[in-house]
């Protein structure tokens, strides 16, 4: 079967168990029509290669070195090296359900005019136990919707040629929101056609056991990144600050630290990251 989609997994900081589960979630797909690129973004330790060894024997799996540093650079390396029509991001602590490729391949075949498929998603904890209800994909997406934030969530399955045409993920931006907010927003500005996939084809892992951009990076750093993305897309000061205020009352509460100084103080006091606030699961 000819593969239509390549899973791109960038790896720097990682939890060996979670990374192994992410890899196996691709290798164990019900459809064989996939490729997997693991992009080494400076992953360290023997555990990285031990985790990879069982899957690298599969000819559909390849390991490449990130050509430029950072998650955006790693993802762009994957986009350039992939050979399928579509590519999709998979973070190293998350998973794809077993039928993700089968579902995506079906949609790509039935709707050849679509450039970006975005799916419903669910959350699990560190032990793969389900958390809350399914978060449904937004049925209709307009360019104006992106001002509200990341309205198109993983799983993002996008046409590679269009991603390459806009230069991929913006490497000049901080990593927060560059992959699941600015990138699809830029695709929308380029005229990409979006379609919601109601099936769950992405599983987020809500944990504090290893580094995560949404939890371990100070809130002040994430706010600066948010403002930069909004400015890039022409959003005025008043609306930018309104969006920041909403984010501070919502998902930014996940951040374990208010500022770099707050992080420094908490780390020296033995702060337990597992006690951090968690976004309410519906």
C-alpha positions as CSV (number, residue, x, y, z in Angstrom):
1,X,0.0,0.0,0.0
2,X,1.4,3.4,-1.0
3,X,1.9,5.6,2.1
4,X,0.0,8.9,2.2
5,X,1.2,10.3,5.5
6,X,4.5,10.7,7.4
7,X,4.5,11.0,11.2
8,X,7.2,13.5,12.3
9,X,8.5,13.1,15.9
10,X,11.0,15.7,17.1
11,X,13.0,14.6,20.1
12,X,15.1,16.6,22.5
13,X,14.0,16.3,26.1
14,X,12.1,13.0,26.5
15,X,10.8,10.4,28.9
16,X,11.9,7.0,27.6
17,X,8.6,5.2,28.5
18,X,6.5,7.9,26.8
19,X,8.7,8.1,23.8
20,X,8.5,4.3,23.4
21,X,4.7,4.5,23.5
22,X,4.6,7.3,21.0
23,X,6.8,5.3,18.6
24,X,4.8,2.1,19.1
25,X,1.5,4.0,18.5
26,X,2.7,4.6,14.9
27,X,4.3,1.2,14.3
28,X,1.2,-0.5,15.6
29,X,-1.3,1.2,13.2
30,X,-4.1,-0.8,11.6
31,X,-3.0,0.5,8.2
32,X,0.5,0.0,6.9
33,X,0.3,3.2,4.7
34,X,2.6,5.3,6.8
35,X,6.1,6.5,7.2
36,X,7.8,7.7,10.4
37,X,10.6,10.2,10.7
38,X,12.2,10.7,14.1
39,X,14.1,14.0,14.1
40,X,17.0,14.2,16.6
41,X,16.9,17.7,18.0
42,X,19.8,17.1,20.4
43,X,18.4,14.2,22.3
44,X,21.0,12.9,24.8
45,X,21.6,9.7,26.6
46,X,21.9,6.0,25.7
47,X,18.2,5.6,26.5
48,X,17.3,7.5,23.3
49,X,19.0,4.9,21.1
50,X,17.7,2.0,23.2
51,X,14.1,3.2,22.7
52,X,14.6,3.7,19.0
53,X,16.3,0.4,18.3
54,X,13.2,-1.8,18.2
55,X,11.5,0.4,15.6
56,X,14.4,1.3,13.4
57,X,14.4,-2.3,12.0
58,X,11.2,-1.3,10.2
59,X,12.0,0.0,6.8
60,X,9.2,2.6,7.1
61,X,11.1,4.3,10.1
62,X,14.1,6.6,9.7
63,X,16.1,8.7,12.1
64,X,17.4,12.1,10.8
65,X,19.4,14.8,12.5
66,X,17.7,18.2,12.8
67,X,19.3,20.6,10.3
68,X,18.7,23.6,12.5
69,X,18.2,23.7,16.3
70,X,14.9,24.0,18.0
71,X,11.5,22.3,17.5
72,X,10.6,24.4,14.5
73,X,13.9,23.5,12.8
74,X,13.4,19.8,13.6
75,X,9.9,19.8,12.2
76,X,11.0,21.6,9.1
77,X,13.8,19.0,8.7
78,X,11.1,16.3,8.8
79,X,8.9,18.1,6.3
80,X,11.8,18.4,3.9
81,X,12.8,14.7,4.3
82,X,9.3,13.2,4.1
83,X,8.3,11.7,0.8
84,X,4.5,11.4,1.2
85,X,1.8,13.8,0.2
86,X,0.9,14.6,3.8
87,X,2.8,14.9,7.0
88,X,1.6,15.2,10.6
89,X,3.3,16.1,13.9
90,X,3.5,13.7,16.8
91,X,5.1,15.0,20.0
92,X,7.2,12.4,21.8
93,X,5.0,12.1,24.9
94,X,1.7,11.8,23.0
95,X,0.2,9.0,20.9
96,X,-1.8,8.3,17.8
97,X,-4.8,5.9,18.2
98,X,-4.3,2.6,16.3
99,X,-6.6,3.6,13.5
100,X,-5.2,7.2,13.0
101,X,-3.5,6.5,9.6
102,X,-6.5,4.5,8.4
103,X,-8.8,7.4,9.2
104,X,-6.5,10.0,7.7
105,X,-5.9,8.0,4.5
106,X,-9.6,7.6,4.1
107,X,-10.3,11.3,4.4
108,X,-7.4,12.3,2.1
109,X,-8.8,9.9,-0.6
110,X,-12.4,11.1,-0.3
111,X,-11.6,14.8,-0.1
112,X,-8.6,15.5,-2.4
113,X,-9.3,19.2,-2.4
114,X,-8.4,19.5,1.4
115,X,-5.0,20.7,2.4
116,X,-5.2,20.4,6.2
117,X,-7.1,17.8,8.3
118,X,-7.4,18.6,12.0
119,X,-8.9,16.1,14.4
120,X,-10.7,15.6,17.6
121,X,-8.5,14.6,20.5
122,X,-8.5,13.2,24.0
123,X,-6.2,13.3,27.0
124,X,-4.6,10.5,29.1
125,X,-2.5,10.6,32.2
126,X,1.0,9.1,32.9
127,X,-0.5,5.6,33.0
128,X,-2.6,6.0,29.8
129,X,-5.8,6.3,31.7
130,X,-8.4,8.5,30.0
131,X,-9.0,12.0,31.4
132,X,-12.3,13.6,30.7
133,X,-14.3,13.6,27.5
134,X,-13.3,14.0,23.9
135,X,-12.4,17.5,22.7
136,X,-14.2,17.8,19.3
137,X,-12.5,19.4,16.3
138,X,-13.9,22.8,15.4
139,X,-16.2,22.0,12.5
140,X,-15.6,25.2,10.5
141,X,-12.4,27.3,10.6
142,X,-12.1,30.8,9.3
143,X,-9.0,33.0,9.1
144,X,-10.5,35.3,11.8
145,X,-10.8,32.3,14.2
146,X,-7.0,32.2,14.7
147,X,-7.0,35.5,16.5
148,X,-8.7,33.6,19.4
149,X,-5.7,31.3,19.7
150,X,-4.9,27.8,18.6
151,X,-8.3,26.8,17.2
152,X,-6.8,24.0,15.0
153,X,-5.3,21.4,17.3
154,X,-3.3,18.2,16.8
155,X,-3.6,16.0,15.0
156,X,-2.6,18.4,12.2
157,X,-2.2,16.5,8.9
158,X,-1.1,18.9,6.2
159,X,-0.1,18.8,2.5
160,X,3.7,18.9,2.4
161,X,4.0,21.0,-0.8
162,X,1.9,23.8,0.7
163,X,3.9,23.7,4.0
164,X,7.1,23.9,1.9
165,X,5.7,26.8,-0.1
166,X,5.2,28.9,3.0
167,X,8.7,28.0,4.4
168,X,7.4,25.5,7.0
169,X,7.2,26.3,10.7
170,X,8.5,29.8,11.4
171,X,11.9,29.3,13.0
172,X,12.2,32.9,14.0
173,X,9.5,32.5,16.6
174,X,9.8,31.1,20.1
175,X,8.6,27.4,20.2
176,X,5.4,28.1,22.1
177,X,2.5,28.0,19.6
178,X,4.8,27.9,16.5
179,X,3.6,24.4,15.5
180,X,-0.1,24.4,16.4
181,X,-1.0,28.1,16.1
182,X,1.2,30.1,13.9
183,X,1.9,27.3,11.4
184,X,-1.8,26.5,10.6
185,X,-2.6,30.2,10.8
186,X,0.1,30.8,8.1
187,X,-1.3,28.0,6.0
188,X,-4.8,29.5,6.3
189,X,-3.4,32.9,5.1
190,X,-1.9,31.1,2.1
191,X,-5.3,29.8,1.2
192,X,-5.2,26.3,2.6
193,X,-8.5,24.4,2.8
194,X,-9.2,22.9,6.2
195,X,-11.4,20.0,7.2
196,X,-12.3,18.8,10.7
197,X,-12.0,15.1,11.4
198,X,-14.5,14.2,14.1
199,X,-12.8,11.0,14.9
200,X,-10.2,11.0,17.7
201,X,-6.8,10.6,16.0
202,X,-4.6,12.3,18.6
203,X,-4.0,11.5,22.3
204,X,-2.4,14.1,24.5
205,X,-0.6,13.0,27.6
206,X,-1.1,15.3,30.6
207,X,2.0,14.8,32.8
208,X,4.7,16.6,34.7
209,X,7.3,13.9,34.7
210,X,9.6,15.5,32.1
211,X,10.0,18.8,30.3
212,X,6.9,20.2,28.5
213,X,6.7,23.6,26.7
214,X,3.3,24.3,28.3
215,X,4.3,23.5,31.8
216,X,8.0,23.9,32.5
217,X,8.6,27.2,30.6
218,X,7.8,30.3,32.7
219,X,4.5,32.0,31.9
220,X,6.2,35.3,31.1
221,X,8.2,33.6,28.3
222,X,5.1,32.1,26.9
223,X,3.3,35.4,27.0
224,X,6.0,37.1,25.0
225,X,5.8,34.3,22.4
226,X,2.0,34.8,22.2
227,X,2.3,38.5,21.6
228,X,4.9,37.9,18.9
229,X,2.6,35.6,17.0
230,X,-0.3,38.0,17.3
231,X,1.8,40.9,16.1
232,X,3.1,38.8,13.2
233,X,-0.4,38.4,11.9
234,X,-1.4,42.0,12.3
235,X,-3.4,41.9,15.5
236,X,-3.5,45.3,17.2
237,X,-2.3,46.0,20.8
238,X,-5.7,46.1,22.4
239,X,-6.8,42.8,21.0
240,X,-3.4,41.3,21.8
241,X,-3.7,42.2,25.4
242,X,-7.2,40.9,25.6
243,X,-6.1,37.6,24.2
244,X,-3.2,37.4,26.7
245,X,-5.6,38.2,29.6
246,X,-7.9,35.3,28.5
247,X,-4.9,32.9,28.2
248,X,-3.7,33.8,31.7
249,X,-7.0,32.8,33.1
250,X,-7.0,29.6,31.1
251,X,-4.3,27.3,29.7
252,X,-1.4,29.5,30.8
253,X,-2.2,28.4,34.4
254,X,-0.6,25.2,33.5
255,X,2.8,26.9,33.6
256,X,4.7,25.9,36.7
257,X,6.6,29.2,37.0
258,X,5.5,32.8,36.6
259,X,9.0,34.0,35.5
260,X,12.6,32.8,35.2
261,X,13.2,34.1,38.7
262,X,10.2,32.3,40.1
263,X,11.6,29.1,38.5
264,X,15.0,29.6,40.0
265,X,13.6,30.1,43.5
266,X,11.2,27.1,43.2
267,X,13.9,24.7,41.9
268,X,16.1,25.6,44.9
269,X,13.2,25.0,47.3
270,X,12.6,21.6,46.0
271,X,9.4,22.4,44.2
272,X,7.5,19.3,43.1
273,X,6.3,19.8,39.5
274,X,3.6,17.2,39.9
275,X,1.7,19.5,42.1
276,X,1.2,22.0,39.3
277,X,-2.3,23.1,38.1
278,X,-3.9,21.0,35.4
279,X,-6.3,22.2,32.8
280,X,-9.8,21.0,33.7
281,X,-10.9,18.0,31.6
282,X,-14.5,18.2,30.4
